[in-house]
């Protein structure tokens, strides 16, 4: 029988397993990208992104993996 969810793997995306797969994949990606992007860029994991307006700040979200230009 064909998967009712093309492109998804119900085994990996099971709640008991997905958080581990997701976290390990993000770290593995960062490990592969970092040597290729240094010294110009930094790879960030679980970086919180805020919008600052005046004296107020608002958490917009968390990036699992992000790049930052170094000066």
N, C-alpha and C positions, 0 to 999 in steps of 0.2 A: 504494500500500500504506500502511495506517495505521501510525503509529509504534508500535513494540512497548513504548515507554516513555512513556505519556501524561503530559504536564506537563513532560517533560524535552526538552532540545534537545541531541542527541548532538554537533552541530557545536560549540556553545559549551562543552560539558562535556568535550570532548576534552582529555586531559592537557596537550597542548602549548599550549592556549588558555585553559583554565579559570582558571589562577592570575592571568592578566592581567585577564580579565573580572571575576573576584571582587574583586581589589584596586582596580580602577578604579571598580567599582560602589560599594564601601564608601566610597571617598573622595568620590565624587559625592554620595552620600547625606549624608555629614557636611557637605559644602559647602552643601547645600540646607537641612538642619536647623539648622545653627549660628545663622544670623541670626534664625530664628524662635524659638529657645529662649533666647538670651542676653537678659538678664543672669542669669536664674534658673538655667539649666542649662548644663553644658558637655558637648560631644559628644567622646567618646574613641574612638580607633581602635586596635585591637590591644592592648587593655588586659589585662594579666595579673591574674587574680583568685586571691588566696591566702586560705587559712583559717589563722588563727593560734590556737593552743591553747597557752597558757603561753608557753614560750620557743621552741616549735617552730612552723614554718610549713610549709604544704603547698600546692603549686600546684594549684589546682582546674581551671584551664583558661585559655584566652585568648578574650576576646570580640572579635569582629570589629568591632562597633560597640556602644557603650554610652553611657548618659547618666549624668551626675553632677550632683546638686544642689549649687549653690554657696551659700556662707553669706553 
